[in-house]
Amino acid sequence: MDIQQIALITLITKITLLSVLAIIGVQIFWISVLIATGTCKNELSQTGCNIDVVEPILYGIRGVMLTCNVIVLYLYFDINSSIYTKICQHLHMKCYQFCASRIKNVIKQRQNNFDEIAANYQKL
């Protein structure tokens, strides 16, 4: 692979990793909302829902989610690449290796398909 392809894979890896982290944070928030809502409905039928207990927990989880999303946005910028490397180096390398191997496999497969088509063409 040449330098441009490596740079593109690195960028794809960074965007994928940070997007997945942001999505996981949002999903954790919504799952906690659903759990809290289900708990309140169950308690309401029996003893009544204590919203004073559930609401601060949800606000806390939402605060953590928003903080994670702000950190993800902060890490998207190239100026913060050294911080991104410190925080996400291990996950980035795993994702990079997966993307690079996948791209190499696709290139090999297309080359094999091209060779097969060329061989069939020469037989005609």
N, C-alpha and C positions, 0 to 999 in steps of 0.2 A: 504494500500500500504506500502511496505517496503522502507527502506532508499535508496536502489539502484533505485527503480522505481521513487521515488520522485526526486532524483538527475537527472535521465534521462529526466523526464518531465521538470524540471527546465532548463536543457541544450537545449532541443528541443524548449522551449518557448523563450529562449534568442536568439537562432539562427534564429528562425522564425521572431521574432520581428525586429531584426536588418536587416535581409534580406529584409523584406517588406519595411523598411524605405529607404534602398539603392535603391530598385526598384522604389519606388515612386519618389525619387530624379531624377533618370535617365529619368523616364517617363515625369516629368515636363519639363526637358530640351528639350526632343524631341518634345513635344507638342508646346513649345515656338518656336522651330526651324520651325515647320510646319506653325504656325501662322505667323511668320515673313516672311517665304517664300511666303505664300499666299498673305500677305499684299504687298510684293514687286511686285509680279506678277500683282496684281490688280492695283497698282500705276503705274507700268511700262506701262500698256496699256493706262493710262490716262495722267499722268504728269511725269512719270519717278520715279524710285525707289531711295530713298536717303539711300544708303547703309552705309553712314557715321553715320546715326542715329541708324540703326538696328544692325550693327555689334558690337558696344560696349555693347549694351543690352544683346546680345547673349553671349558675352564673360563674362559678369557679372553673368549671369545665370549659365553658365558653371563653373565658379569659385565657386559659391555657391554649385553646385552639387558635384564638386570634393571635396570641404571641408566637405560636409556631408558624402561622402563616406570614407574619411580618418578618420573622427570621428567614423563611424560605424566600420571600421577595428580596430581602437584603442580600442573600447569597447568590441570587440570579445575576447580579451585576459583576462585570469583569474586574472592577476595582477591588472586589472582595474575594478574589480567587484564592489568595493565600489562606484566608479564614475558611473558605469552603474546603480547601485541601486538608486543613487540620481537622475539621469536623467530620467530613464525609469521605475521607481517603479510602477506607476499607470498602465501604459500599460502592463507591465510584469505581474502584478497580474491579470488583466482582461484576458489576453491570457492564463496564467497558469490555472485559474479557468475553462476556456473553455476546455483546453486540458485535465485537470484532470477529469472533468465531462464526457467528451466524452469517455475517456479510461474506466472509471467506467461503463458507459452504455454498452460499447462493452464487457467488462468482464461479466456483468450481463446477456447480451444477449447470450453469448457463454455458460455460466453456465446453463441458461434455455434450450438452445438447447441440451446440454449434458444430462440434467435431462430428457428431453423428449425422447431422444434416449435410455437412460437407461431404462426408463419406458416401451418403446416399446419392447425392448430386453427381459425384464422380462416377458412380455405377451407371448412371443414365447415359 
